[in-house]
Structure formats: C-alpha cells, structure tokens
C-alpha cells in the first residue's frame, strides 16, 4: 500500500475527516490558503500542487494548459475548447458545473433535503419570501464540486440576471460527512443567490453557489467585486447581464457546491441519480413532459 493510499484512507475516516475539516480555525485557514494559492514562487507552487494531488482526484487532461504560475491559476483553470459539449435542445437546461449529484427532488412544504434525515427551509437559504414561493411546487438538485474538479460554472440556459444577493457566512466543509452532522449547513455558509430569468419563457431558475472551507471567494464575471469573507452581507447587488446557454458565469477559488432550483413547469431529468457524476453542459432539467 502506497503512502498516498494510507494517508487518504486515514483522512476518509469519518471522525478524522470531520475533525480535520471543521474543528480548526476555518475562517483564518481559508484566508491563509487564499493568500498562499496566489504565491508565484516556483517551489511554493510546486509543493502546494504536490500536496493537492496527494489528497484529490486532480485531472488536468482536459485543461487548456498544464503550466500554471500559482496554485490559484490551477484551481481556476480553463478547459480546452470543446471539452464540455453543451446540450443544444431548447427543451433542456444544462448543468452549470461539473459535480457529484447530492440531494435532489421536489420541494416539500418549503423545505428541501440537505442529507438523509436532515432538511432545511428555503427561507433560511434564500432570504426572500417571494423567491421561496416561486419554488413551492418546484424541484431542486445539489451539485458538489470536489477539490480536483473544474471549478468554473456556466449559464444553464439563455438567461438574464438583474441582481445577485451575497450572504456572508461561515466556511463549513460541504462534504457528505459534514452534511450528515451539521444542521442547515448550506444556510450557515457564505453564498451567492443568482436569479436567472430564462429567455424567452421568463421562467425563474435560481443558482446558489455555496462557498466552504478554503473556498470563501466567488467570482462572477458580470459583477465588479470579488465576493469573499471580508465583503459584508446579505447585500443586494444590482447588475445587468445577458448570458447564452453554456456561457461562463464565474468560478470558485476551490471546490464547493451549487444548488439549483427550478419552478413548476421544469422537471429534473430522469437520468439523474444521487452519487453519480455530471459534467457541465449535460442535461439537468427539462420542460415538464419532454423527458
């Protein structure tokens, strides 16, 4: 058994994993890693990348380049042209990111599942009663990005975005172990609430990128501010953005989670299964009755 496999096996033990990821000064460590990831000194960069590879499933085979000035450049890497084909059917909304499918299904009595046996109220996540009402008969899906995945996210459909609500918060880990132990975890963490008004139907789909430990920074191309722990919230940030299906919206500084909410009239694609992987551009929601 290799050293890597031994270390990974130890880190994957639930109690050890939870202790390492959460019983530490999360905000301080997150800010420190944010600084460290931008250091361009070659030996620092190479040591950080080697450590990252040791504990992650990092795969750069579809990256636009494999030479990076810093760890941050590798975190936020672009893909080769055509690496993520976008489903072109007008009846389909695509996944905004690469991810592992977590809790998913129908919104029940204004609540959704975080993990088996744990639910949270949409009001606690979204902060807006009118927005919550939009999804009382709708669907949701949780997409978890692991640390080695492609970290940029994209528009699920042709859409218009008029505002983003930024909510400052904690930086709990969002892996399955933490989700099973920390109630209302997504409602505690830093996040952005992005309302996507689909064109031309005007249906409202909401994406909620949730930051986590080592990840407390979210970049959106259509805002002139980097959303991070030092930026106070909740705060409504007006904007005017029109995006085409598959167009890049922004990125996380590391892996995290995006929760997508769709109203009645859109349905989760029948092929989706919790625990399975999905790539950006693959079908996520479809017009009800279209498959």
C-alpha positions as CSV (number, residue, x, y, z in Angstrom):
1,X,0.0,0.0,0.0
2,X,1.4,3.4,-1.0
3,X,1.9,6.3,1.4
4,X,-0.8,8.2,-0.6
5,X,-3.4,5.5,-0.1
6,X,-2.6,5.2,3.6
7,X,-3.0,8.9,4.2
8,X,-6.1,9.1,2.1
9,X,-7.6,6.1,4.0
10,X,-6.9,7.8,7.3
11,X,-8.4,11.2,6.1
12,X,-11.5,9.4,4.9
13,X,-12.4,8.0,8.3
14,X,-15.5,10.0,9.3
15,X,-14.4,11.2,12.7
16,X,-10.9,12.1,11.5
17,X,-12.2,13.8,8.4
18,X,-14.7,15.9,10.3
19,X,-12.1,16.9,12.9
20,X,-9.5,17.9,10.2
21,X,-12.0,19.8,8.1
22,X,-14.1,21.5,10.7
23,X,-12.6,21.6,14.2
24,X,-10.0,24.1,13.1
25,X,-10.0,28.0,12.7
26,X,-11.9,27.8,9.5
27,X,-12.0,31.4,8.5
28,X,-8.3,32.0,9.3
29,X,-7.2,28.9,7.4
30,X,-9.4,29.9,4.4
31,X,-8.0,33.4,4.2
32,X,-4.4,32.0,4.6
33,X,-4.9,29.4,1.8
34,X,-6.4,32.2,-0.4
35,X,-3.2,34.2,0.1
36,X,-0.9,31.1,-0.3
37,X,-2.6,30.0,-3.5
38,X,-1.6,33.2,-5.3
39,X,2.1,32.9,-4.4
40,X,4.0,32.6,-7.7
41,X,7.4,31.4,-6.2
42,X,8.1,28.2,-8.1
43,X,9.0,25.9,-5.1
44,X,5.9,27.1,-3.1
45,X,3.7,26.5,-6.1
46,X,5.1,23.0,-6.8
47,X,4.9,22.0,-3.1
48,X,1.2,23.1,-2.9
49,X,0.3,21.3,-6.2
50,X,2.0,18.1,-5.0
51,X,0.1,18.2,-1.7
52,X,-3.1,18.9,-3.5
53,X,-2.6,16.0,-5.8
54,X,-1.9,13.7,-2.8
55,X,-5.4,14.2,-1.4
56,X,-7.5,14.9,-4.5
57,X,-8.6,13.4,-7.9
58,X,-7.0,16.2,-9.8
59,X,-7.1,15.5,-13.6
60,X,-5.6,18.1,-16.0
61,X,-6.1,16.1,-19.2
62,X,-8.8,18.4,-20.4
63,X,-7.2,21.7,-19.1
64,X,-6.4,24.4,-21.6
65,X,-2.8,24.5,-20.2
66,X,-1.0,22.4,-17.6
67,X,1.6,25.1,-16.8
68,X,0.5,27.5,-14.0
69,X,2.1,30.4,-12.3
70,X,0.3,29.6,-9.0
71,X,-2.0,27.2,-7.2
72,X,-4.8,29.7,-7.8
73,X,-4.3,29.5,-11.6
74,X,-4.7,25.7,-11.4
75,X,-7.8,26.0,-9.2
76,X,-9.5,28.3,-11.6
77,X,-8.1,26.7,-14.8
78,X,-10.0,26.9,-18.1
79,X,-10.8,23.9,-20.3
80,X,-9.7,23.0,-23.8
81,X,-12.2,24.2,-26.4
82,X,-14.9,21.6,-26.9
83,X,-14.1,19.7,-23.7
84,X,-17.7,20.2,-22.4
85,X,-20.2,19.9,-25.2
86,X,-23.4,21.8,-24.4
87,X,-26.7,20.0,-24.9
88,X,-28.4,22.1,-27.6
89,X,-32.0,21.1,-27.2
90,X,-34.3,24.1,-26.3
91,X,-36.2,21.8,-24.0
92,X,-33.2,21.2,-21.8
93,X,-31.4,23.2,-19.1
94,X,-27.9,22.0,-18.6
95,X,-25.7,21.5,-15.5
96,X,-23.9,24.8,-14.7
97,X,-20.8,22.9,-13.4
98,X,-19.0,19.6,-13.1
99,X,-20.2,17.9,-9.9
100,X,-21.4,14.9,-7.9
101,X,-25.2,14.8,-7.5
102,X,-26.3,15.1,-3.9
103,X,-29.8,15.6,-2.5
104,X,-32.4,16.2,-5.2
105,X,-36.2,16.0,-5.8
106,X,-39.3,18.0,-5.2
107,X,-39.6,21.0,-2.8
108,X,-41.8,19.8,0.0
109,X,-43.7,22.4,2.2
110,X,-41.0,25.0,1.6
111,X,-38.1,22.7,2.6
112,X,-35.5,20.5,0.8
113,X,-33.1,17.8,1.9
114,X,-29.5,18.5,2.8
115,X,-28.8,14.9,3.5
116,X,-30.8,11.9,4.6
117,X,-32.9,12.8,7.6
118,X,-31.8,16.5,7.6
119,X,-33.8,19.2,5.8
120,X,-33.6,23.0,5.7
121,X,-36.1,25.7,4.9
122,X,-35.8,27.6,1.7
123,X,-36.4,30.8,3.5
124,X,-33.2,30.3,5.5
125,X,-31.2,29.8,2.4
126,X,-32.8,32.3,0.0
127,X,-33.9,35.1,2.4
128,X,-36.7,36.2,0.1
129,X,-40.3,35.0,0.7
130,X,-41.4,35.8,-2.9
131,X,-38.5,33.9,-4.3
132,X,-39.3,30.9,-2.0
133,X,-42.9,31.0,-3.3
134,X,-41.6,30.5,-6.8
135,X,-40.4,27.0,-5.9
136,X,-43.1,25.7,-3.6
137,X,-44.1,23.2,-6.3
138,X,-40.7,23.1,-8.0
139,X,-37.6,20.9,-8.0
140,X,-34.0,21.2,-6.8
141,X,-30.7,19.5,-7.2
142,X,-27.4,19.8,-5.2
143,X,-24.2,19.6,-7.2
144,X,-21.0,19.1,-5.1
145,X,-17.6,20.0,-6.7
146,X,-14.7,18.1,-5.3
147,X,-11.4,19.9,-4.9
148,X,-9.8,18.4,-8.1
149,X,-12.8,19.2,-10.4
150,X,-13.1,22.0,-12.9
151,X,-14.2,25.0,-10.8
152,X,-15.9,27.3,-13.3
153,X,-19.6,27.5,-13.6
154,X,-21.8,28.4,-16.5
155,X,-25.3,29.6,-17.5
156,X,-27.8,26.6,-17.6
157,X,-29.8,28.3,-20.4
158,X,-30.2,31.6,-22.2
159,X,-31.0,34.0,-19.4
160,X,-31.0,37.5,-17.9
161,X,-29.6,38.3,-14.5
162,X,-30.7,41.5,-12.8
163,X,-29.3,41.1,-9.3
164,X,-27.2,38.9,-7.1
165,X,-27.7,38.6,-3.3
166,X,-24.5,37.9,-1.5
167,X,-24.7,36.4,2.0
168,X,-21.6,36.4,4.2
169,X,-21.3,33.4,6.4
170,X,-19.2,30.5,7.8
171,X,-16.9,28.1,5.9
172,X,-18.0,24.7,7.0
173,X,-16.8,21.8,4.8
174,X,-19.6,20.7,2.4
175,X,-18.6,17.0,2.0
176,X,-21.1,14.3,2.8
177,X,-19.7,13.7,6.3
178,X,-20.3,17.3,7.3
179,X,-23.7,17.4,5.6
180,X,-24.9,14.5,7.8
181,X,-23.7,16.2,11.0
182,X,-24.3,19.9,10.7
183,X,-27.9,21.1,10.5
184,X,-28.7,23.8,8.0
185,X,-25.1,23.8,6.8
186,X,-25.8,25.5,3.4
187,X,-27.8,28.2,5.3
188,X,-24.8,28.9,7.5
189,X,-22.1,29.2,4.8
190,X,-21.2,32.1,2.6
191,X,-23.1,32.0,-0.6
192,X,-24.4,34.0,-3.6
193,X,-28.1,33.9,-4.8
194,X,-28.3,34.3,-8.5
195,X,-31.7,34.7,-10.2
196,X,-31.7,33.5,-13.8
197,X,-34.7,34.7,-15.8
198,X,-34.9,32.3,-18.7
199,X,-35.3,33.7,-22.2
200,X,-37.8,33.8,-23.8
201,X,-40.1,31.9,-21.4
202,X,-39.3,34.2,-18.4
203,X,-39.3,31.2,-16.0
204,X,-37.1,31.9,-13.0
205,X,-34.3,29.5,-12.1
206,X,-32.1,30.2,-9.1
207,X,-28.5,29.1,-8.7
208,X,-26.9,29.2,-5.2
209,X,-23.1,28.8,-5.2
210,X,-22.1,27.9,-1.7
211,X,-18.6,28.5,-0.5
212,X,-16.8,26.3,2.0
213,X,-13.5,25.9,3.9
214,X,-10.6,27.0,1.7
215,X,-13.2,28.3,-0.8
216,X,-14.5,31.5,0.6
217,X,-14.3,33.6,-2.6
218,X,-16.7,33.6,-5.5
219,X,-16.0,35.5,-8.8
220,X,-18.9,36.4,-11.1
221,X,-17.9,38.0,-14.4
222,X,-20.8,40.4,-14.5
223,X,-20.0,42.0,-11.1
224,X,-17.2,44.3,-10.5
225,X,-16.5,42.9,-7.0
226,X,-14.9,39.7,-5.8
227,X,-17.3,38.1,-3.3
228,X,-15.4,36.9,-0.2
229,X,-15.4,36.7,3.6
230,X,-14.5,40.4,4.1
231,X,-17.4,41.6,2.0
232,X,-20.3,42.2,4.3
233,X,-23.7,40.7,3.5
234,X,-26.5,39.9,3.0
235,X,-26.3,42.5,0.3
236,X,-28.3,43.0,-2.9
237,X,-26.0,43.8,-5.8
238,X,-27.8,45.1,-9.0
239,X,-26.5,44.1,-12.4
240,X,-27.4,43.8,-16.0
241,X,-26.2,40.6,-17.6
242,X,-27.5,38.5,-20.5
243,X,-25.9,35.1,-20.9
244,X,-26.2,32.4,-23.5
245,X,-26.6,28.7,-22.6
246,X,-23.2,27.4,-21.5
247,X,-21.6,30.8,-21.3
248,X,-19.2,31.1,-18.3
249,X,-20.6,32.9,-15.3
250,X,-17.7,32.8,-12.9
251,X,-15.7,30.4,-10.6
252,X,-15.0,29.2,-7.1
253,X,-11.5,29.5,-5.8
254,X,-11.7,25.8,-4.9
255,X,-14.3,23.0,-4.9
256,X,-17.7,23.6,-3.3
257,X,-21.4,23.3,-4.1
258,X,-24.1,24.8,-6.4
259,X,-27.8,24.2,-5.5
260,X,-30.1,24.8,-8.5
261,X,-33.9,25.5,-8.0
262,X,-36.4,25.2,-10.8
263,X,-40.1,26.2,-10.7
264,X,-43.1,24.1,-11.7
265,X,-43.0,23.5,-15.4
266,X,-39.4,22.3,-15.3
267,X,-38.5,18.8,-14.1
268,X,-35.3,17.0,-13.1
269,X,-34.1,14.8,-15.9
270,X,-34.9,11.2,-15.3
271,X,-31.3,10.0,-15.8
272,X,-30.1,11.8,-12.7
273,X,-29.1,9.7,-9.7
274,X,-27.7,10.8,-6.3
275,X,-24.0,9.9,-6.1
276,X,-23.4,10.0,-9.9
277,X,-21.2,12.5,-11.6
278,X,-22.4,15.1,-14.1
279,X,-20.4,17.4,-16.3
280,X,-21.1,21.0,-17.2
281,X,-23.3,21.1,-20.3
282,X,-25.1,17.8,-19.7
283,X,-28.9,17.7,-19.2
284,X,-30.1,18.7,-15.7
285,X,-33.7,20.0,-16.0
286,X,-36.2,19.6,-18.9
287,X,-39.5,21.2,-19.8
288,X,-42.2,19.1,-18.0
289,X,-43.3,16.2,-20.2
290,X,-40.3,16.4,-22.6
291,X,-38.3,13.6,-21.0
